[in-house]
Amino acid sequence: MNNKNNKSLEYIKDEHRVHLIVYHLIWSPKRRKPVLINEVKTECERLINEKCEQMGWEILELAIQPDHVHLFVRTFPTIPASLIIKECKGITGYFLRKKFKELLKLPCMWTKSYFASTAENVSAETIKKYIEAQSTI
């Protein structure tokens, strides 16, 4: 689990806008195989953290279960959830399969599907608690 930001979610004000864009994203390995364990899980978390930092996306919570990933992330109004999913699946799929040859048994690392939900300031704490609870399973 990653808990980088314990402060409350506040609106960001920049030159031309005021915003609070937070996504709860979930995706899973192909055939929902429980492959996100041990070193694979650790490397997956590192890669997602690295990609989000590189793109300027703030991870509020990250919980990786053996058969799915929960990402609660804050971003800018110009960034669609589909781009975050694409970037995170892309980098993790490529590098995890390159490093862990056992993942080559899957036809690809991730399913095409994903869950995406926006969160407002009121529900953000509820989502964070849910993801925290997932990481204790």
N, C-alpha and C positions, 0 to 999 in steps of 0.2 A: 504494500500500500504506500502511496505517496501522499503526504500531507504538507505541501509546500506553503500553503497560505491559510492561516487560521483567522485572519481578520475578516470582518464582515464584508459581504459583497457590496460595493458602492458603485454608483454610476461614474463613468469616466467622461470627462469633459475635455474635448480637444478643440481644435480651431473652428470646426463647423458643425459639431454634433455632440450630443450627449447620449451615451449608450451603456447598456449592460447586456451583453450577449454571452449567454452561457448555454452550452450543450451538454446533454447526457447522452453518450454514445456507447453502444454495445455491439461487438462483433465476435464471431467465433471461428475456430479452425474448420477446415473442410471436414464434412461428415461429423462435426461436433466432437472430434477426437480429443481426449484429455491429454494433449501433448504439452501444454503450457505449465510445466513443472520443473523444479530444480534449476539447472543452469539455463534451460530454455526460457523459463519464466524470468529469471534475473536479466538475461540478455534482452528479452522482449521489453522489459521495463526500461532498461537503459536506452534502447533505441527509440522508444516512444518519448521519453524525457528529452533526449537529444534533439529529435525532430521538432517537438513542440517549442523547445527553447530557440532553435534555429529560426522557426517561423514566427516567433513572437507570440505564441499562444501560451496562456498561463494554465498549467494543470492545477486544478483544485483538489482532485482526488483521482487516483489511478489504482484499480484493483484488478489483478490478473488471477483468474480462476483457472483450473486445469483445462476447462473447455470453453471459456469465453473471457473477454476483456471488457471492463467498465472504464470509461474515460469521462470525467467531468471536467470540462475545459472552458476557459473564458477566452473570447476572441473579439475580433473587430466586426462591425456590421457588414463589411465587404466580404467576409469569409463564410462560405456556405459549409454546412455540416459535411456534405459530400466531399469537399476538398480535404478536410481534416481526416476523414475516413480513408480516402484515397492515399494521402501521404503516409499515414501511419501504417496502413496495410502494406503499402508498397515497400517501404524501407524495411519493415520487419519481415515480410515474406521473403524478400531477396536475401537479406543477411542471415536470418535464422536458418534457412534451407542451405545456405552456403557453409555455415559453421557446423550445423548439426545434421549430418548425412541421413540420420534416421527419419527426418522430416521429408525426405525425398520419396518416401513410400506414399505420401499423400499426392494426389494429382496436382494440387496447388495448396498453398498454405492456408488461405482464408476462403470462406464462402463469399459469394457475391452479395449476399444480403447483410443488412445491418439495421439496428434500431437507432433512431435519433429523436431527441426531444429537446425542446428549448425549456429553459427554467427562468422563472422570474425571481426577483429578490426574495419573495415570500417562500417559495418552494425550494430554493437552493439548499437550505439547511436540511430539509427532509431528504433530498437526493444525496447529499454528503453522508448523512447518517446511514442511508440504505447501502451505499457503496462501502462504507466502513464495516458494516455488518457482513457484507459479502466476503471481505478479506479475512474474516475470522473463521470462515467455514473450512 
